Amino acid sequence: MIEYGSRRARWLRDKSLIQSLFGKSLLGGDAKSRRISSGFLNSPLPKDFNISSGNGMKSKPLSLSFVSRDMKAENEVSFFDLIRKFNDQRIRYLIIGRRAIILYGGPVLTGDYDLWIDPIDKKRTLALLEDKLDFELSSPADTRRPIVTAFSGMRRYDLFFHRSVRNIERETIEFEKCFERSTLFESAAEGVSFRVPSIDDLIRLKKIRPANAKDEQDIEYLLKAKQLIKRKKL
């Protein structure tokens, strides 16, 4: 029997509820269901973002009567608020995963947030999340595990604290070098900036596991984005 006392358990329960009502595509299904018909070339970056290199069925709105009270804010920390906290504390991080693909213009969707954080900042990061921001962590703050999942209300953050990783092509991607080559994104609307790995590094990171349809699609988008950036520089 599953106990629904924790935020993670409630998140899993409510995710299951939404999927049963609206299908998997709302919270992330297979690659085909997440594809946007307009295509990559017609999918510009979010209009309020600036970049500087450091190197059809309509559904009715979801009625609150169908959603458990546990899905409401619960002092939920937004993505941008979390980034501000990291910036204020000088915690070094990189936004990876599909969020990064979206920032480079890829027409994909995702429900989670993936962050690669400097392992030197691991203890400070987890203490901040647990003690100051009331996150629920998958492991204790003093864990030696390199991957920790953090929940704030309905938001899920997967945190990676590896010094380096090796992909299936035997390439080693180090956090330090990846950070040095990263791209700085700025959101004018939110008044916050954050770093994303370079396109080449994101492609390398996408090859950490054996290829699947989603990763191949993401790599295709990144290669197109790279070509578009090159053309704009000419």
C-alpha positions, 0 to 999 in steps of 0.5 A: 500500500502506498502512503500519500503523506509525502509530497513525492507520493502526492505528486505521483498520485496527482500526475496519475489523475491528470494523465487519466483525465487528459492523456500522457501528453500533458505531463510528458508522453512519448516523443511523438505525442510531444511533437509540435506540428509547427516544426523546429524552424518555426519555433523561435526562442521564448520572446523575452529571452536574450542569449549571450555566448559564454564560449489539434483538439481543444480541451476545457480548462482543468476544473479545480473540483477535479484536482486534490488540494494537495496540488495547490501551491503549498508554498511551492517554489517556482523555477525562477525563484529557485534560480534566484536563490542559487544565484544569490548563494553563488551556487554554480549550476547548469540547466540540462535535459529538455528544458535546455532543448526548449531554451535553444528553440526545440519544440518539445515539452517536459514536466520536470526540471534537470539541473547539473550542479557543481558537486562542490556546492552539493551540501550547501544546495541540499541544505538550502532546499531542505532547511530554507525552502522546505523542499522534500528530498529523495535522500538526506542532505548529507547523502553521497548519492550523485543524483537527488530528486527534490520536490516543491509542491507539484514541481519536481527537480532532478539534481545531478552532482557528478564531477564528470560523466562519460557517454556511450562514445567514451567522451568525458564531460566535466562539469567545470569545462562544461560550465566554462563553455556554457551559454548565459540566458537572460529572462527580461520578464523575470529579471534573472539569468542562468546558464545552459551548456553549449549546444555541443555539450548538450549533444554529448550529454544526450549520448550518456545513455543508449539512443532512444527516439526522444534523445535522437529527436533532441539531438536533431533539434540541437544540430538545427539550432547550431546551424541557425546560430551559425547563419545569424553570425554570417 
